[in-house]
């Protein structure tokens, strides 16, 4: 009897393993049988107890524990039907993937590896708007590990950004001229000398709205299939000014600074605020020539935000992008918290519930006087040439 039970258990176990094995391997979006929905997750690797989704445009994976029960996948709070017929995997009767036996051209072959910062202060995704989005990737080449820019699906120099963005904008036909946003996917270990050069080249074509992508989340909806949500910090670069003759030099060649704006664009209209400086040097944060911990940054700047002081968060060119984003995300979060509190106090509403007029009133009350895009060398050049920084009497920084 015991022997028969062991034989039966072995048969059940082998049958269960066989059922799981048919799902295992590499799968890629079927171009012969297009998915009913636009499926953003085009490459999947299924293992015995996990499932991985490869982001289409660079080497980045979303990996989750996987349970396979009764021809259904369960992972990341998602339950979806999964049927295998010969070499085709069908998910939810709408997404079709082919078994990738020989690593064919249909399998995504990324050029870059990008380790996103995943800063804890940026954990919420924001809903899509009507902006037109340009995607810029800066990470490490998979063939030699060197920092490199990727535009579309090829390697590029940073000084190719203006031409790329100009062509992208010119090729889009719109009834109304939309705002343009640049989504920046940047490896957290990249030195800021390259990021400063990206800022410079974005300003050349007046592409000022930037979204720093902090993390990528795979989502699923029965009505649209797999798609991605992005954690991001949205900021706006200041335009070029007549008194700014600083030029970066990390590109292989350089552009001339474009004509400045025809109108005067003051940073501070009707008063002279107090200037507060936070410095990022070699990935350490300094205030008053002393290092401070990240945990000390938020309580330090809360009274500055309340008093509408101007905050300069400057960086050296040796610090890394991850430290830069973490510092500025914390500062940005203090402004957001102050505005949320003001919205409840003034209108008894959450910030996202405010009308446009109410939001404007809150922003005028809690002004975001935060200068974040200038490196220490850039700042010093302006101060030394003008004895001020956009109207503020300040000193250069060692």
URQUIDA-V136110 format. One record per residue. N is the residue number from 1. PSI is psi in whole degrees, -180 to 180 (NA if undefined). OMEGA is omega in whole degrees, 0 to 359 (* if undefined). NEAR is the number of other ideal C-beta (glycine too) atoms within 10 Angstrom. Layout:
n/psi/omega/near
N/PSI/OMEGA/NEAR
N/PSI/OMEGA/NEAR
This chain:
n/psi/omega/near
1/-46/180/5
2/-38/180/6
3/-42/179/7
4/-38/179/8
5/-42/179/9
6/-39/178/10
7/-43/180/10
8/-43/179/10
9/-38/179/10
10/-40/179/10
11/-44/179/10
12/-42/180/10
13/-46/180/10
14/-39/179/10
15/-40/179/10
16/-42/179/11
17/-40/180/10
18/-39/179/9
19/-37/180/14
20/-35/184/15
21/-30/181/11
22/-20/178/14
23/-21/189/21
24/147/178/13
25/-169/179/15
26/137/178/19
27/142/180/24
28/155/184/21
29/133/180/21
30/122/176/19
31/-9/176/11
32/-30/179/8
33/82/187/12
34/144/178/12
35/148/178/19
36/-35/178/12
37/160/172/17
38/111/185/11
39/110/182/20
40/-24/179/16
41/91/191/22
42/-13/181/21
43/127/185/21
44/140/171/22
45/123/179/17
46/126/176/22
47/-174/186/13
48/-40/185/11
49/19/181/10
50/160/176/12
51/136/182/24
52/137/178/16
53/125/181/22
54/125/175/22
55/139/193/21
56/-34/196/15
57/-10/173/17
58/174/186/21
59/92/180/17
60/130/185/20
61/138/165/12
62/116/183/19
63/137/183/15
64/149/169/15
65/143/186/10
66/135/170/19
67/133/178/11
68/113/182/20
69/124/174/9
70/50/178/7
71/39/175/11
72/141/173/14
73/137/174/21
74/116/180/16
75/147/174/19
76/43/181/16
77/23/178/7
78/134/172/15
79/124/187/12
80/139/179/17
81/146/183/13
82/113/181/21
83/136/177/13
84/125/174/15
85/111/185/8
86/-111/183/6
87/22/182/13
88/129/174/15
89/123/180/22
90/123/179/17
91/125/176/23
92/31/178/20
93/24/185/10
94/-20/181/16
95/122/186/24
96/127/180/19
97/142/180/26
98/145/175/20
99/129/184/17
100/89/185/18
101/-36/191/9
102/22/178/8
103/55/187/10
104/-180/180/10
105/-23/181/8
106/-19/178/15
107/131/185/16
108/129/177/16
109/93/184/11
110/159/178/19
111/-30/186/17
112/152/166/21
113/127/180/14
114/115/176/23
115/100/184/15
116/153/187/23
117/-41/183/24
118/50/179/15
119/134/186/23
120/-27/181/12
121/-19/181/21
122/89/184/22
123/-7/183/10
124/140/175/8
125/155/179/16
126/148/183/13
127/157/180/6
128/152/176/9
129/-167/184/10
130/10/178/8
131/150/166/15
132/135/189/13
133/132/169/15
134/137/184/19
135/126/180/16
136/130/184/23
137/131/177/24
138/114/182/24
139/-148/181/25
140/131/179/19
141/139/180/14
142/-21/182/14
143/-30/182/9
144/-2/176/7
145/6/182/9
146/148/177/8
147/139/183/18
148/153/175/22
149/144/173/24
150/124/174/21
151/126/190/20
152/-119/184/10
153/36/177/11
154/157/176/9
155/150/182/14
156/162/172/17
157/153/182/15
158/-34/181/24
159/0/173/19
160/-7/181/17
161/-48/182/25
162/-44/179/19
163/-42/179/15
164/-47/182/17
165/-38/179/21
166/-43/178/13
167/-41/181/10
168/-44/180/19
169/-39/182/16
170/-24/182/8
171/-5/181/7
172/128/182/11
173/120/183/5
174/143/177/9
175/-41/177/5
176/139/180/5
177/115/182/9
178/169/169/14
179/149/177/11
180/133/177/18
181/147/175/20
182/118/174/21
183/119/182/17
184/113/175/22
185/107/189/24
186/135/176/26
187/138/187/22
188/-17/182/19
189/-1/183/15
190/131/177/21
191/149/185/16
192/-14/177/22
193/-31/177/18
194/-37/181/20
195/-40/176/26
196/-40/179/23
197/-35/175/23
198/-45/177/24
199/-46/182/19
200/-46/183/26
201/-28/173/25
202/-39/180/23
203/-27/179/19
204/-38/180/18
205/19/176/18
206/33/176/14
207/87/194/21
208/-26/181/18
209/120/182/15
210/145/177/21
211/113/179/19
212/115/183/25
213/122/184/21
214/-35/181/24
215/161/181/17
216/128/180/20
217/130/175/12
218/130/181/20
219/161/176/16
220/139/177/18
221/135/182/10
222/-25/184/9
223/-21/182/6
224/-9/180/13
225/-152/179/20
226/139/176/23
227/170/183/15
228/141/169/15
229/148/185/15
230/129/166/18
231/129/183/21
232/154/172/21
233/118/182/21
234/127/180/14
235/170/178/16
236/125/177/12
237/144/173/17
238/146/178/16
239/168/174/13
240/150/179/19
241/159/184/16
242/-33/184/11
243/17/181/13
244/104/180/19
245/21/179/12
246/138/179/17
247/134/178/13
248/165/183/21
249/23/181/11
250/-15/177/18
251/164/179/18
252/-23/174/9
253/171/185/8
254/156/174/14
255/154/170/15
256/148/177/7
257/132/182/16
258/167/177/13
259/142/180/8
260/171/181/14
261/149/183/12
262/-16/179/6
263/158/179/6
264/129/184/8
265/81/183/13
266/146/174/9
267/-37/187/14
268/115/191/14
269/-56/197/6
270/6/178/5
271/165/178/6
272/105/184/10
273/169/173/16
274/141/181/12
275/127/177/17
276/135/186/20
277/128/170/18
278/126/185/23
279/138/174/22
280/112/180/23
281/119/180/17
282/45/176/10
283/15/174/16
284/143/182/13
285/133/182/23
286/141/170/16
287/127/183/15
288/44/177/8
289/17/177/7
290/143/177/7
291/144/176/11
292/155/177/14
293/157/177/8
294/-36/181/14
295/-20/180/8
296/-12/187/12
297/-45/183/20
298/-52/178/14
299/-26/179/9
300/-42/188/16
301/-10/180/22
302/-48/178/13
303/-27/177/11
304/-43/179/20
305/-43/180/22
306/-36/183/12
307/5/183/11
308/37/171/15
309/156/176/15
310/133/182/22
311/122/174/22
312/112/173/20
313/97/184/23
314/157/183/21
315/152/170/30
316/171/187/18
317/-6/179/17
318/-20/179/12
319/161/183/23
320/158/181/21
321/-37/180/23
322/-43/178/20
323/-39/177/22
324/-47/182/26
325/-40/181/25
326/-44/179/23
327/-48/184/23
328/-27/175/23
329/-39/178/18
330/-46/179/22
331/-44/180/21
332/-37/181/20
333/-32/178/18
334/-42/176/23
335/-44/181/18
336/-42/179/14
337/-41/179/15
338/-40/179/17
339/-37/176/19
340/-45/179/16
341/-39/180/14
342/-35/178/16
343/-41/177/22
344/-41/182/12
345/-42/186/10
346/-43/188/13
347/-3/183/16
348/42/180/8
349/158/170/14
350/158/187/10
351/-42/183/17
352/-9/179/10
353/-6/184/11
354/149/171/18
355/171/180/10
356/-41/180/7
357/-41/179/7
358/-40/179/15
359/-41/178/16
360/-41/179/11
361/-41/179/15
362/-43/181/20
363/-33/177/14
364/-30/178/8
365/-47/178/14
366/88/183/20
367/138/180/14
368/79/176/18
369/75/184/20
370/115/178/22
371/114/194/18
372/-17/192/21
373/-1/184/23
374/133/171/22
375/165/177/22
376/-44/176/21
377/-39/179/16
378/-48/178/20
379/-47/182/21
380/-37/179/18
381/-44/180/17
382/-45/182/20
383/-44/183/18
384/-30/180/9
385/-22/187/12
386/-3/183/14
387/21/178/11
388/170/175/12
389/97/181/21
390/49/175/19
391/-15/180/12
392/133/177/16
393/107/183/10
394/169/180/17
395/157/175/11
396/165/186/13
397/134/178/16
398/NA/*/8
